[in-house]
Amino acid sequence: MIVVMIAVMYFMLIRPENKKKKAAEEMRSSLKVGDTITTIGGIVGTICAVKEQTIVMETGADRVRIEFTKWAISSKGTQSTEEAPVPEKEEKKDKDKKDKK
């Protein structure tokens, strides 16, 4: 019974976590100049230089350059959030404003 529990725990918890870590490490090692990235802090920018343990990223129109360690990169590309649902009170106010016009 204990062996079955350990096997279930391995397939349900440990194995998927190891796959996520491996995929993240592979993504970080494949970064190249010109890629758009998002950091774990939510900073979005374009890669200017790739070093062994760090990357230099350019953000915004004013071309600010920041150096990050590779483990701080969350994803390639920009992350977008789904549109938040509008509370009912705001929907009613919007409808009332449209009706008055």
C-alpha positions as YAML, in Angstrom:
chain: A
units: angstrom
residues:
- id: 1
  name: MET
  ca: [0.00, 0.00, 0.00]
- id: 2
  name: ILE
  ca: [2.84, 2.39, 0.82]
- id: 3
  name: VAL
  ca: [4.53, 1.70, -2.53]
- id: 4
  name: VAL
  ca: [1.29, 2.56, -4.34]
- id: 5
  name: MET
  ca: [0.99, 5.85, -2.42]
- id: 6
  name: ILE
  ca: [4.57, 6.78, -3.27]
- id: 7
  name: ALA
  ca: [3.99, 5.94, -6.94]
- id: 8
  name: VAL
  ca: [0.82, 8.05, -7.03]
- id: 9
  name: MET
  ca: [2.61, 10.94, -5.34]
- id: 10
  name: TYR
  ca: [5.44, 10.70, -7.87]
- id: 11
  name: PHE
  ca: [3.12, 10.79, -10.89]
- id: 12
  name: MET
  ca: [0.79, 13.45, -9.46]
- id: 13
  name: LEU
  ca: [3.26, 15.86, -7.83]
- id: 14
  name: ILE
  ca: [6.94, 15.29, -8.49]
- id: 15
  name: ARG
  ca: [6.98, 14.40, -12.20]
- id: 16
  name: PRO
  ca: [4.89, 17.38, -13.44]
- id: 17
  name: GLU
  ca: [7.02, 19.77, -11.38]
- id: 18
  name: ASN
  ca: [10.22, 18.37, -12.90]
- id: 19
  name: LYS
  ca: [8.74, 18.78, -16.40]
- id: 20
  name: LYS
  ca: [7.91, 22.45, -15.69]
- id: 21
  name: LYS
  ca: [11.43, 23.11, -14.40]
- id: 22
  name: LYS
  ca: [12.98, 21.44, -17.44]
- id: 23
  name: ALA
  ca: [10.77, 23.43, -19.85]
- id: 24
  name: ALA
  ca: [11.60, 26.71, -18.09]
- id: 25
  name: GLU
  ca: [15.34, 25.98, -18.18]
- id: 26
  name: GLU
  ca: [15.13, 25.08, -21.87]
- id: 27
  name: MET
  ca: [13.25, 28.33, -22.62]
- id: 28
  name: ARG
  ca: [15.86, 30.38, -20.72]
- id: 29
  name: SER
  ca: [18.76, 28.72, -22.52]
- id: 30
  name: SER
  ca: [17.18, 29.39, -25.94]
- id: 31
  name: LEU
  ca: [16.86, 33.17, -25.44]
- id: 32
  name: LYS
  ca: [18.48, 35.29, -28.12]
- id: 33
  name: VAL
  ca: [18.87, 38.96, -29.00]
- id: 34
  name: GLY
  ca: [15.62, 40.53, -30.19]
- id: 35
  name: ASP
  ca: [13.26, 38.27, -28.20]
- id: 36
  name: THR
  ca: [10.52, 39.95, -26.18]
- id: 37
  name: ILE
  ca: [10.45, 38.65, -22.61]
- id: 38
  name: THR
  ca: [8.60, 39.11, -19.33]
- id: 39
  name: THR
  ca: [10.41, 38.91, -15.99]
- id: 40
  name: ILE
  ca: [9.03, 37.38, -12.81]
- id: 41
  name: GLY
  ca: [8.46, 40.95, -11.60]
- id: 42
  name: GLY
  ca: [6.30, 41.78, -14.63]
- id: 43
  name: ILE
  ca: [8.82, 43.92, -16.52]
- id: 44
  name: VAL
  ca: [8.45, 43.54, -20.30]
- id: 45
  name: GLY
  ca: [11.27, 44.30, -22.70]
- id: 46
  name: THR
  ca: [13.47, 43.24, -25.60]
- id: 47
  name: ILE
  ca: [16.77, 41.40, -25.17]
- id: 48
  name: CYS
  ca: [19.86, 43.43, -26.21]
- id: 49
  name: ALA
  ca: [22.63, 41.07, -25.09]
- id: 50
  name: VAL
  ca: [22.84, 37.50, -23.80]
- id: 51
  name: LYS
  ca: [25.66, 36.52, -21.44]
- id: 52
  name: GLU
  ca: [26.38, 33.21, -19.72]
- id: 53
  name: GLN
  ca: [24.34, 33.84, -16.55]
- id: 54
  name: THR
  ca: [22.63, 37.17, -17.33]
- id: 55
  name: ILE
  ca: [20.78, 39.03, -20.05]
- id: 56
  name: VAL
  ca: [20.58, 42.74, -20.82]
- id: 57
  name: MET
  ca: [17.05, 43.89, -21.53]
- id: 58
  name: GLU
  ca: [15.81, 47.16, -23.05]
- id: 59
  name: THR
  ca: [12.50, 48.53, -21.81]
- id: 60
  name: GLY
  ca: [10.22, 51.29, -22.99]
- id: 61
  name: ALA
  ca: [10.56, 54.02, -25.57]
- id: 62
  name: ASP
  ca: [13.35, 55.75, -23.63]
- id: 63
  name: ARG
  ca: [15.59, 52.69, -24.17]
- id: 64
  name: VAL
  ca: [16.46, 51.98, -20.54]
- id: 65
  name: ARG
  ca: [18.75, 48.94, -20.30]
- id: 66
  name: ILE
  ca: [18.58, 46.61, -17.30]
- id: 67
  name: GLU
  ca: [20.63, 43.49, -16.59]
- id: 68
  name: PHE
  ca: [18.81, 40.44, -15.17]
- id: 69
  name: THR
  ca: [19.92, 36.96, -14.23]
- id: 70
  name: LYS
  ca: [18.44, 34.30, -16.48]
- id: 71
  name: TRP
  ca: [16.46, 32.66, -13.67]
- id: 72
  name: ALA
  ca: [14.45, 35.91, -13.34]
- id: 73
  name: ILE
  ca: [12.88, 35.44, -16.80]
- id: 74
  name: SER
  ca: [9.30, 34.26, -16.50]
- id: 75
  name: SER
  ca: [8.31, 33.78, -20.12]
- id: 76
  name: LYS
  ca: [9.14, 34.51, -23.72]
- id: 77
  name: GLY
  ca: [6.79, 37.07, -25.20]
- id: 78
  name: THR
  ca: [4.43, 39.27, -23.25]
- id: 79
  name: GLN
  ca: [1.96, 37.88, -20.79]
- id: 80
  name: SER
  ca: [-1.57, 39.18, -21.09]
- id: 81
  name: THR
  ca: [-4.31, 38.99, -18.55]
- id: 82
  name: GLU
  ca: [-7.86, 38.25, -19.47]
- id: 83
  name: GLU
  ca: [-10.26, 41.12, -19.35]
- id: 84
  name: ALA
  ca: [-11.59, 41.41, -15.84]
- id: 85
  name: PRO
  ca: [-15.37, 41.07, -15.51]
- id: 86
  name: VAL
  ca: [-17.18, 44.34, -14.90]
- id: 87
  name: PRO
  ca: [-19.16, 44.41, -11.63]
- id: 88
  name: GLU
  ca: [-22.94, 44.72, -12.02]
- id: 89
  name: LYS
  ca: [-23.10, 48.21, -10.51]
- id: 90
  name: GLU
  ca: [-20.70, 49.57, -13.12]
- id: 91
  name: GLU
  ca: [-22.62, 47.86, -15.92]
- id: 92
  name: LYS
  ca: [-25.83, 49.55, -14.76]
- id: 93
  name: LYS
  ca: [-24.10, 52.96, -14.60]
- id: 94
  name: ASP
  ca: [-22.74, 52.49, -18.12]
- id: 95
  name: LYS
  ca: [-26.19, 51.53, -19.42]
- id: 96
  name: ASP
  ca: [-27.77, 54.54, -17.70]
- id: 97
  name: LYS
  ca: [-25.21, 56.89, -19.26]
- id: 98
  name: LYS
  ca: [-25.85, 55.44, -22.71]
- id: 99
  name: ASP
  ca: [-29.63, 55.72, -22.26]
- id: 100
  name: LYS
  ca: [-29.37, 59.42, -21.27]
- id: 101
  name: LYS
  ca: [-27.44, 60.23, -24.44]
...
